[in-house]
Amino acid sequence: MADEFKGNPVPLRDADYARAARDLGCSVAALRAVASVESAGGGFLPDGRPKILFERHVFHRRTKGRFGAAHPNISHVERGGYLGGAREYDRLRRAIALDRKAALESASWGKFQLMGFNHQAAGHSSIDGFVSAIKSGEPAQLDGFVTFIRSRGLDDELRRQDWTAFARGYNGPAFAENAYDRKMATAFAAFTPAKPSAAPVLQLGDSGEAVSRLQSLLGLKPDGAFGPGTKTAVTYFQKARGITPDGVVGAGTWAALLA
């Protein structure tokens, strides 16, 4: 039986980001920063399903706690119970068996991790319509994000790069627990075109702020150490962009990363 959540992982193009930035009056770097923090930059899992995170505290509220005693891992007054990656769908399916609508509304979806209960603010009258759009590809995920940002009046915060105010409105009052504002500020700096001196030649064994910036652009955890994992990611990126895959980050690779 085909998985009902299997989608069409069409990626965003630079032109899609540029269009959305014009619509919101913000920079492309601001949009990329949000996506980088919310989903490490990608809207789909390797198996073609949208990235999700199931929020048990939301499900608990939306079902008035009636499943909490028997199913505390998916219905609880406190957030948590996360399994990560594809295993979040295991949690979602368990919740669907109890209350499908509440379950779908209790997950965050796609590249920008829009909460299902915000489907109307994202331009969809039903949760099923919202999920169908999310599955259709990253362009629809971006469209939903733009609509949501406008409906919540957060476009001004994006234009100002007021990450504390944006995170409060986008991630909720508990945003500081996960340092969303600081993470977005760091990601924004990483996606903002750098002066040549801030983009030195980097290779295996290097360390420092420039390596952290490189790792953020690649969607990696920025630990500032250019190790084998970073080299593998650089080589993969170079191959995808038609650059000699030597794992060394020179001017050509920096230009492609910052394009």
C-alpha positions as protocol buffer text, in pm:
chain_id: "A"
residue {
  index: 1
  type: MET
  ca { x: 0 y: 0 z: 0 }
}
residue {
  index: 2
  type: ALA
  ca { x: 137 y: 340 z: -97 }
}
residue {
  index: 3
  type: ASP
  ca { x: 224 y: 577 z: 185 }
}
residue {
  index: 4
  type: GLU
  ca { x: -35 y: 858 z: 191 }
}
residue {
  index: 5
  type: PHE
  ca { x: 234 y: 1106 z: 290 }
}
residue {
  index: 6
  type: LYS
  ca { x: 474 y: 1029 z: 4 }
}
residue {
  index: 7
  type: GLY
  ca { x: 519 y: 1354 z: -184 }
}
residue {
  index: 8
  type: ASN
  ca { x: 696 y: 1518 z: -472 }
}
residue {
  index: 9
  type: PRO
  ca { x: 1020 y: 1664 z: -333 }
}
residue {
  index: 10
  type: VAL
  ca { x: 1058 y: 1946 z: -585 }
}
residue {
  index: 11
  type: PRO
  ca { x: 1328 y: 2178 z: -447 }
}
residue {
  index: 12
  type: LEU
  ca { x: 1317 y: 2555 z: -440 }
}
residue {
  index: 13
  type: ARG
  ca { x: 1506 y: 2745 z: -708 }
}
residue {
  index: 14
  type: ASP
  ca { x: 1690 y: 3071 z: -657 }
}
residue {
  index: 15
  type: ALA
  ca { x: 1410 y: 3237 z: -855 }
}
residue {
  index: 16
  type: ASP
  ca { x: 1153 y: 3108 z: -604 }
}
residue {
  index: 17
  type: TYR
  ca { x: 1342 y: 3265 z: -316 }
}
residue {
  index: 18
  type: ALA
  ca { x: 1379 y: 3590 z: -509 }
}
residue {
  index: 19
  type: ARG
  ca { x: 1006 y: 3606 z: -586 }
}
residue {
  index: 20
  type: ALA
  ca { x: 910 y: 3540 z: -223 }
}
residue {
  index: 21
  type: ALA
  ca { x: 1160 y: 3800 z: -102 }
}
residue {
  index: 22
  type: ARG
  ca { x: 1003 y: 4057 z: -336 }
}
residue {
  index: 23
  type: ASP
  ca { x: 655 y: 3963 z: -215 }
}
residue {
  index: 24
  type: LEU
  ca { x: 753 y: 4012 z: 149 }
}
residue {
  index: 25
  type: GLY
  ca { x: 991 y: 4300 z: 91 }
}
residue {
  index: 26
  type: CYS
  ca { x: 1270 y: 4118 z: 272 }
}
residue {
  index: 27
  type: SER
  ca { x: 1606 y: 3974 z: 170 }
}
residue {
  index: 28
  type: VAL
  ca { x: 1662 y: 3629 z: 28 }
}
residue {
  index: 29
  type: ALA
  ca { x: 1910 y: 3574 z: 311 }
}
residue {
  index: 30
  type: ALA
  ca { x: 1628 y: 3620 z: 565 }
}
residue {
  index: 31
  type: LEU
  ca { x: 1417 y: 3350 z: 399 }
}
residue {
  index: 32
  type: ARG
  ca { x: 1709 y: 3110 z: 374 }
}
residue {
  index: 33
  type: ALA
  ca { x: 1791 y: 3172 z: 740 }
}
residue {
  index: 34
  type: VAL
  ca { x: 1441 y: 3072 z: 852 }
}
residue {
  index: 35
  type: ALA
  ca { x: 1449 y: 2755 z: 639 }
}
residue {
  index: 36
  type: SER
  ca { x: 1797 y: 2667 z: 764 }
}
residue {
  index: 37
  type: VAL
  ca { x: 1694 y: 2687 z: 1129 }
}
residue {
  index: 38
  type: GLU
  ca { x: 1351 y: 2527 z: 1091 }
}
residue {
  index: 39
  type: SER
  ca { x: 1444 y: 2226 z: 877 }
}
residue {
  index: 40
  type: ALA
  ca { x: 1819 y: 2239 z: 811 }
}
residue {
  index: 41
  type: GLY
  ca { x: 1718 y: 2380 z: 473 }
}
residue {
  index: 42
  type: GLY
  ca { x: 1529 y: 2083 z: 327 }
}
residue {
  index: 43
  type: GLY
  ca { x: 1155 y: 2026 z: 314 }
}
residue {
  index: 44
  type: PHE
  ca { x: 1157 y: 1649 z: 260 }
}
residue {
  index: 45
  type: LEU
  ca { x: 1299 y: 1333 z: 408 }
}
residue {
  index: 46
  type: PRO
  ca { x: 1509 y: 1106 z: 181 }
}
residue {
  index: 47
  type: ASP
  ca { x: 1204 y: 880 z: 135 }
}
residue {
  index: 48
  type: GLY
  ca { x: 1001 y: 1161 z: -23 }
}
residue {
  index: 49
  type: ARG
  ca { x: 780 y: 1245 z: 273 }
}
residue {
  index: 50
  type: PRO
  ca { x: 773 y: 1602 z: 407 }
}
residue {
  index: 51
  type: LYS
  ca { x: 980 y: 1666 z: 717 }
}
residue {
  index: 52
  type: ILE
  ca { x: 759 y: 1682 z: 1024 }
}
residue {
  index: 53
  type: LEU
  ca { x: 784 y: 1718 z: 1399 }
}
residue {
  index: 54
  type: PHE
  ca { x: 492 y: 1590 z: 1601 }
}
residue {
  index: 55
  type: GLU
  ca { x: 408 y: 1808 z: 1902 }
}
residue {
  index: 56
  type: ARG
  ca { x: 244 y: 1601 z: 2173 }
}
residue {
  index: 57
  type: HIS
  ca { x: 153 y: 1904 z: 2386 }
}
residue {
  index: 58
  type: VAL
  ca { x: -42 y: 2049 z: 2093 }
}
residue {
  index: 59
  type: PHE
  ca { x: -224 y: 1719 z: 2037 }
}
residue {
  index: 60
  type: HIS
  ca { x: -302 y: 1711 z: 2409 }
}
residue {
  index: 61
  type: ARG
  ca { x: -460 y: 2056 z: 2393 }
}
residue {
  index: 62
  type: ARG
  ca { x: -651 y: 1992 z: 2073 }
}
residue {
  index: 63
  type: THR
  ca { x: -800 y: 1670 z: 2209 }
}
residue {
  index: 64
  type: LYS
  ca { x: -868 y: 1818 z: 2555 }
}
residue {
  index: 65
  type: GLY
  ca { x: -630 y: 1566 z: 2714 }
}
residue {
  index: 66
  type: ARG
  ca { x: -859 y: 1269 z: 2671 }
}
residue {
  index: 67
  type: PHE
  ca { x: -577 y: 1047 z: 2539 }
}
residue {
  index: 68
  type: GLY
  ca { x: -309 y: 1160 z: 2784 }
}
residue {
  index: 69
  type: ALA
  ca { x: -338 y: 884 z: 3040 }
}
residue {
  index: 70
  type: ALA
  ca { x: -318 y: 598 z: 2790 }
}
residue {
  index: 71
  type: HIS
  ca { x: -80 y: 760 z: 2538 }
}
residue {
  index: 72
  type: PRO
  ca { x: 157 y: 999 z: 2720 }
}
residue {
  index: 73
  type: ASN
  ca { x: 422 y: 980 z: 2447 }
}
residue {
  index: 74
  type: ILE
  ca { x: 189 y: 1145 z: 2196 }
}
residue {
  index: 75
  type: SER
  ca { x: -48 y: 1333 z: 2429 }
}
residue {
  index: 76
  type: HIS
  ca { x: 106 y: 1521 z: 2719 }
}
residue {
  index: 77
  type: VAL
  ca { x: 77 y: 1859 z: 2879 }
}
residue {
  index: 78
  type: GLU
  ca { x: 450 y: 1917 z: 2822 }
}
residue {
  index: 79
  type: ARG
  ca { x: 636 y: 1919 z: 2491 }
}
residue {
  index: 80
  type: GLY
  ca { x: 877 y: 1635 z: 2419 }
}
residue {
  index: 81
  type: GLY
  ca { x: 885 y: 1268 z: 2326 }
}
residue {
  index: 82
  type: TYR
  ca { x: 1054 y: 1348 z: 1995 }
}
residue {
  index: 83
  type: LEU
  ca { x: 1204 y: 1061 z: 1795 }
}
residue {
  index: 84
  type: GLY
  ca { x: 1332 y: 1268 z: 1503 }
}
residue {
  index: 85
  type: GLY
  ca { x: 1344 y: 1214 z: 1129 }
}
residue {
  index: 86
  type: ALA
  ca { x: 1121 y: 949 z: 975 }
}
residue {
  index: 87
  type: ARG
  ca { x: 1028 y: 815 z: 1320 }
}
residue {
  index: 88
  type: GLU
  ca { x: 814 y: 1123 z: 1376 }
}
residue {
  index: 89
  type: TYR
  ca { x: 569 y: 963 z: 1132 }
}
residue {
  index: 90
  type: ASP
  ca { x: 535 y: 669 z: 1373 }
}
residue {
  index: 91
  type: ARG
  ca { x: 415 y: 913 z: 1636 }
}
residue {
  index: 92
  type: LEU
  ca { x: 189 y: 1088 z: 1387 }
}
residue {
  index: 93
  type: ARG
  ca { x: 25 y: 762 z: 1279 }
}
residue {
  index: 94
  type: ARG
  ca { x: -45 y: 664 z: 1639 }
}
residue {
  index: 95
  type: ALA
  ca { x: -215 y: 999 z: 1688 }
}
residue {
  index: 96
  type: ILE
  ca { x: -408 y: 968 z: 1361 }
}
residue {
  index: 97
  type: ALA
  ca { x: -557 y: 643 z: 1488 }
}
residue {
  index: 98
  type: LEU
  ca { x: -701 y: 842 z: 1777 }
}
residue {
  index: 99
  type: ASP
  ca { x: -804 y: 1167 z: 1605 }
}
residue {
  index: 100
  type: ARG
  ca { x: -689 y: 1229 z: 1247 }
}
residue {
  index: 101
  type: LYS
  ca { x: -767 y: 1600 z: 1222 }
}
residue {
  index: 102
  type: ALA
  ca { x: -609 y: 1685 z: 1557 }
}
residue {
  index: 103
  type: ALA
  ca { x: -305 y: 1472 z: 1472 }
}
residue {
  index: 104
  type: LEU
  ca { x: -236 y: 1646 z: 1142 }
}
residue {
  index: 105
  type: GLU
  ca { x: -288 y: 1984 z: 1304 }
}
residue {
  index: 106
  type: SER
  ca { x: -40 y: 1893 z: 1579 }
}
residue {
  index: 107
  type: ALA
  ca { x: 262 y: 1846 z: 1352 }
}
residue {
  index: 108
  type: SER
  ca { x: 490 y: 2106 z: 1198 }
}
residue {
  index: 109
  type: TRP
  ca { x: 542 y: 2052 z: 826 }
}
residue {
  index: 110
  type: GLY
  ca { x: 797 y: 2103 z: 552 }
}
residue {
  index: 111
  type: LYS
  ca { x: 1082 y: 2337 z: 485 }
}
residue {
  index: 112
  type: PHE
  ca { x: 947 y: 2612 z: 708 }
}
residue {
  index: 113
  type: GLN
  ca { x: 790 y: 2380 z: 968 }
}
residue {
  index: 114
  type: LEU
  ca { x: 447 y: 2542 z: 955 }
}
residue {
  index: 115
  type: MET
  ca { x: 216 y: 2405 z: 1223 }
}
residue {
  index: 116
  type: GLY
  ca { x: -83 y: 2220 z: 1087 }
}
residue {
  index: 117
  type: PHE
  ca { x: -324 y: 2415 z: 1306 }
}
residue {
  index: 118
  type: ASN
  ca { x: -214 y: 2726 z: 1114 }
}
residue {
  index: 119
  type: HIS
  ca { x: -342 y: 2586 z: 784 }
}
residue {
  index: 120
  type: GLN
  ca { x: -597 y: 2863 z: 736 }
}
residue {
  index: 121
  type: ALA
  ca { x: -341 y: 3135 z: 799 }
}
residue {
  index: 122
  type: ALA
  ca { x: -122 y: 2958 z: 541 }
}
residue {
  index: 123
  type: GLY
  ca { x: -399 y: 2979 z: 282 }
}
residue {
  index: 124
  type: HIS
  ca { x: -579 y: 2643 z: 312 }
}
residue {
  index: 125
  type: SER
  ca { x: -934 y: 2600 z: 435 }
}
residue {
  index: 126
  type: SER
  ca { x: -877 y: 2240 z: 547 }
}
residue {
  index: 127
  type: ILE
  ca { x: -591 y: 2053 z: 709 }
}
residue {
  index: 128
  type: ASP
  ca { x: -601 y: 1790 z: 435 }
}
residue {
  index: 129
  type: GLY
  ca { x: -565 y: 2059 z: 169 }
}
residue {
  index: 130
  type: PHE
  ca { x: -271 y: 2201 z: 359 }
}
residue {
  index: 131
  type: VAL
  ca { x: -99 y: 1863 z: 382 }
}
residue {
  index: 132
  type: SER
  ca { x: -158 y: 1798 z: 11 }
}
residue {
  index: 133
  type: ALA
  ca { x: 9 y: 2128 z: -73 }
}
residue {
  index: 134
  type: ILE
  ca { x: 302 y: 2054 z: 157 }
}
residue {
  index: 135
  type: LYS
  ca { x: 349 y: 1717 z: -16 }
}
residue {
  index: 136
  type: SER
  ca { x: 347 y: 1876 z: -362 }
}
residue {
  index: 137
  type: GLY
  ca { x: 691 y: 2029 z: -327 }
}
residue {
  index: 138
  type: GLU
  ca { x: 898 y: 2302 z: -167 }
}
residue {
  index: 139
  type: PRO
  ca { x: 748 y: 2580 z: -388 }
}
residue {
  index: 140
  type: ALA
  ca { x: 406 y: 2524 z: -228 }
}
residue {
  index: 141
  type: GLN
  ca { x: 571 y: 2511 z: 115 }
}
residue {
  index: 142
  type: LEU
  ca { x: 725 y: 2851 z: 45 }
}
residue {
  index: 143
  type: ASP
  ca { x: 390 y: 2988 z: -77 }
}
residue {
  index: 144
  type: GLY
  ca { x: 226 y: 2877 z: 247 }
}
residue {
  index: 145
  type: PHE
  ca { x: 504 y: 3040 z: 446 }
}
residue {
  index: 146
  type: VAL
  ca { x: 464 y: 3372 z: 261 }
}
residue {
  index: 147
  type: THR
  ca { x: 88 y: 3368 z: 314 }
}
residue {
  index: 148
  type: PHE
  ca { x: 131 y: 3284 z: 682 }
}
residue {
  index: 149
  type: ILE
  ca { x: 390 y: 3558 z: 738 }
}
residue {
  index: 150
  type: ARG
  ca { x: 157 y: 3814 z: 582 }
}
residue {
  index: 151
  type: SER
  ca { x: -144 y: 3695 z: 776 }
}
residue {
  index: 152
  type: ARG
  ca { x: 47 y: 3720 z: 1105 }
}
residue {
  index: 153
  type: GLY
  ca { x: 206 y: 4055 z: 1021 }
}
residue {
  index: 154
  type: LEU
  ca { x: 559 y: 3921 z: 1056 }
}
residue {
  index: 155
  type: ASP
  ca { x: 690 y: 4054 z: 726 }
}
residue {
  index: 156
  type: ASP
  ca { x: 808 y: 4376 z: 891 }
}
residue {
  index: 157
  type: GLU
  ca { x: 1017 y: 4177 z: 1140 }
}
residue {
  index: 158
  type: LEU
  ca { x: 1179 y: 3990 z: 852 }
}
residue {
  index: 159
  type: ARG
  ca { x: 1259 y: 4316 z: 674 }
}
residue {
  index: 160
  type: ARG
  ca { x: 1423 y: 4456 z: 989 }
}
residue {
  index: 161
  type: GLN
  ca { x: 1589 y: 4125 z: 1074 }
}
residue {
  index: 162
  type: ASP
  ca { x: 1439 y: 4162 z: 1420 }
}
residue {
  index: 163
  type: TRP
  ca { x: 1492 y: 3796 z: 1500 }
}
residue {
  index: 164
  type: THR
  ca { x: 1370 y: 3813 z: 1858 }
}
residue {
  index: 165
  type: ALA
  ca { x: 1034 y: 3961 z: 1756 }
}
residue {
  index: 166
  type: PHE
  ca { x: 1011 y: 3729 z: 1456 }
}
residue {
  index: 167
  type: ALA
  ca { x: 1086 y: 3417 z: 1660 }
}
residue {
  index: 168
  type: ARG
  ca { x: 833 y: 3519 z: 1924 }
}
residue {
  index: 169
  type: GLY
  ca { x: 564 y: 3550 z: 1658 }
}
residue {
  index: 170
  type: TYR
  ca { x: 668 y: 3251 z: 1451 }
}
residue {
  index: 171
  type: ASN
  ca { x: 782 y: 2997 z: 1710 }
}
residue {
  index: 172
  type: GLY
  ca { x: 565 y: 3106 z: 2001 }
}
residue {
  index: 173
  type: PRO
  ca { x: 637 y: 3244 z: 2348 }
}
residue {
  index: 174
  type: ALA
  ca { x: 876 y: 2958 z: 2430 }
}
residue {
  index: 175
  type: PHE
  ca { x: 1109 y: 3053 z: 2142 }
}
residue {
  index: 176
  type: ALA
  ca { x: 1395 y: 3135 z: 2377 }
}
residue {
  index: 177
  type: GLU
  ca { x: 1412 y: 2778 z: 2508 }
}
residue {
  index: 178
  type: ASN
  ca { x: 1554 y: 2669 z: 2173 }
}
residue {
  index: 179
  type: ALA
  ca { x: 1733 y: 3000 z: 2102 }
}
residue {
  index: 180
  type: TYR
  ca { x: 1547 y: 3039 z: 1774 }
}
residue {
  index: 181
  type: ASP
  ca { x: 1627 y: 3409 z: 1757 }
}
residue {
  index: 182
  type: ARG
  ca { x: 2001 y: 3359 z: 1801 }
}
residue {
  index: 183
  type: LYS
  ca { x: 2007 y: 3069 z: 1557 }
}
residue {
  index: 184
  type: MET
  ca { x: 1827 y: 3274 z: 1292 }
}
residue {
  index: 185
  type: ALA
  ca { x: 2058 y: 3570 z: 1344 }
}
residue {
  index: 186
  type: THR
  ca { x: 2359 y: 3341 z: 1298 }
}
residue {
  index: 187
  type: ALA
  ca { x: 2208 y: 3178 z: 990 }
}
residue {
  index: 188
  type: PHE
  ca { x: 2122 y: 3519 z: 842 }
}
residue {
  index: 189
  type: ALA
  ca { x: 2482 y: 3630 z: 882 }
}
residue {
  index: 190
  type: ALA
  ca { x: 2594 y: 3310 z: 711 }
}
residue {
  index: 191
  type: PHE
  ca { x: 2367 y: 3373 z: 412 }
}
residue {
  index: 192
  type: THR
  ca { x: 2457 y: 3739 z: 380 }
}
residue {
  index: 193
  type: PRO
  ca { x: 2720 y: 3796 z: 109 }
}
residue {
  index: 194
  type: ALA
  ca { x: 3059 y: 3826 z: 270 }
}
residue {
  index: 195
  type: LYS
  ca { x: 3354 y: 4045 z: 205 }
}
residue {
  index: 196
  type: PRO
  ca { x: 3639 y: 3856 z: 29 }
}
residue {
  index: 197
  type: SER
  ca { x: 3842 y: 3852 z: 349 }
}
residue {
  index: 198
  type: ALA
  ca { x: 3562 y: 3662 z: 522 }
}
residue {
  index: 199
  type: ALA
  ca { x: 3570 y: 3388 z: 259 }
}
residue {
  index: 200
  type: PRO
  ca { x: 3919 y: 3237 z: 276 }
}
residue {
  index: 201
  type: VAL
  ca { x: 4030 y: 2913 z: 113 }
}
residue {
  index: 202
  type: LEU
  ca { x: 3926 y: 2632 z: 347 }
}
residue {
  index: 203
  type: GLN
  ca { x: 4016 y: 2265 z: 353 }
}
residue {
  index: 204
  type: LEU
  ca { x: 4036 y: 1959 z: 577 }
}
residue {
  index: 205
  type: GLY
  ca { x: 4193 y: 2044 z: 912 }
}
residue {
  index: 206
  type: ASP
  ca { x: 4099 y: 2414 z: 916 }
}
residue {
  index: 207
  type: SER
  ca { x: 3894 y: 2564 z: 1198 }
}
residue {
  index: 208
  type: GLY
  ca { x: 3739 y: 2887 z: 1309 }
}
residue {
  index: 209
  type: GLU
  ca { x: 3454 y: 3127 z: 1232 }
}
residue {
  index: 210
  type: ALA
  ca { x: 3485 y: 3093 z: 854 }
}
residue {
  index: 211
  type: VAL
  ca { x: 3443 y: 2715 z: 885 }
}
residue {
  index: 212
  type: SER
  ca { x: 3132 y: 2765 z: 1098 }
}
residue {
  index: 213
  type: ARG
  ca { x: 2994 y: 2996 z: 832 }
}
residue {
  index: 214
  type: LEU
  ca { x: 3069 y: 2740 z: 563 }
}
residue {
  index: 215
  type: GLN
  ca { x: 2896 y: 2468 z: 764 }
}
residue {
  index: 216
  type: SER
  ca { x: 2584 y: 2683 z: 810 }
}
residue {
  index: 217
  type: LEU
  ca { x: 2566 y: 2743 z: 436 }
}
residue {
  index: 218
  type: LEU
  ca { x: 2590 y: 2369 z: 378 }
}
residue {
  index: 219
  type: GLY
  ca { x: 2313 y: 2298 z: 630 }
}
residue {
  index: 220
  type: LEU
  ca { x: 2554 y: 2137 z: 877 }
}
residue {
  index: 221
  type: LYS
  ca { x: 2584 y: 2196 z: 1249 }
}
residue {
  index: 222
  type: PRO
  ca { x: 2837 y: 2480 z: 1274 }
}
residue {
  index: 223
  type: ASP
  ca { x: 3106 y: 2348 z: 1509 }
}
residue {
  index: 224
  type: GLY
  ca { x: 3391 y: 2536 z: 1340 }
}
residue {
  index: 225
  type: ALA
  ca { x: 3597 y: 2225 z: 1264 }
}
residue {
  index: 226
  type: PHE
  ca { x: 3658 y: 2125 z: 900 }
}
residue {
  index: 227
  type: GLY
  ca { x: 3653 y: 1748 z: 944 }
}
residue {
  index: 228
  type: PRO
  ca { x: 3572 y: 1455 z: 711 }
}
residue {
  index: 229
  type: GLY
  ca { x: 3196 y: 1518 z: 736 }
}
residue {
  index: 230
  type: THR
  ca { x: 3236 y: 1877 z: 623 }
}
residue {
  index: 231
  type: LYS
  ca { x: 3465 y: 1771 z: 340 }
}
residue {
  index: 232
  type: THR
  ca { x: 3208 y: 1515 z: 223 }
}
residue {
  index: 233
  type: ALA
  ca { x: 2937 y: 1783 z: 224 }
}
residue {
  index: 234
  type: VAL
  ca { x: 3162 y: 2023 z: 31 }
}
residue {
  index: 235
  type: THR
  ca { x: 3243 y: 1759 z: -229 }
}
residue {
  index: 236
  type: TYR
  ca { x: 2877 y: 1671 z: -272 }
}
residue {
  index: 237
  type: PHE
  ca { x: 2790 y: 2039 z: -317 }
}
residue {
  index: 238
  type: GLN
  ca { x: 3071 y: 2089 z: -568 }
}
residue {
  index: 239
  type: LYS
  ca { x: 2955 y: 1792 z: -775 }
}
residue {
  index: 240
  type: ALA
  ca { x: 2598 y: 1925 z: -777 }
}
residue {
  index: 241
  type: ARG
  ca { x: 2717 y: 2267 z: -897 }
}
residue {
  index: 242
  type: GLY
  ca { x: 2964 y: 2142 z: -1159 }
}
residue {
  index: 243
  type: ILE
  ca { x: 3270 y: 2250 z: -960 }
}
residue {
  index: 244
  type: THR
  ca { x: 3580 y: 2031 z: -940 }
}
residue {
  index: 245
  type: PRO
  ca { x: 3496 y: 1808 z: -638 }
}
residue {
  index: 246
  type: ASP
  ca { x: 3825 y: 1844 z: -451 }
}
residue {
  index: 247
  type: GLY
  ca { x: 3674 y: 1926 z: -112 }
}
residue {
  index: 248
  type: VAL
  ca { x: 3863 y: 2256 z: -101 }
}
residue {
  index: 249
  type: VAL
  ca { x: 3652 y: 2570 z: -62 }
}
residue {
  index: 250
  type: GLY
  ca { x: 3797 y: 2837 z: -288 }
}
residue {
  index: 251
  type: ALA
  ca { x: 3652 y: 3140 z: -461 }
}
residue {
  index: 252
  type: GLY
  ca { x: 3435 y: 2939 z: -700 }
}
residue {
  index: 253
  type: THR
  ca { x: 3279 y: 2729 z: -425 }
}
residue {
  index: 254
  type: TRP
  ca { x: 3219 y: 3036 z: -205 }
}
residue {
  index: 255
  type: ALA
  ca { x: 3050 y: 3213 z: -496 }
}
residue {
  index: 256
  type: ALA
  ca { x: 2820 y: 2916 z: -556 }
}
residue {
  index: 257
  type: LEU
  ca { x: 2736 y: 2886 z: -186 }
}
residue {
  index: 258
  type: LEU
  ca { x: 2646 y: 3253 z: -160 }
}
residue {
  index: 259
  type: ALA
  ca { x: 2457 y: 3276 z: -490 }
}
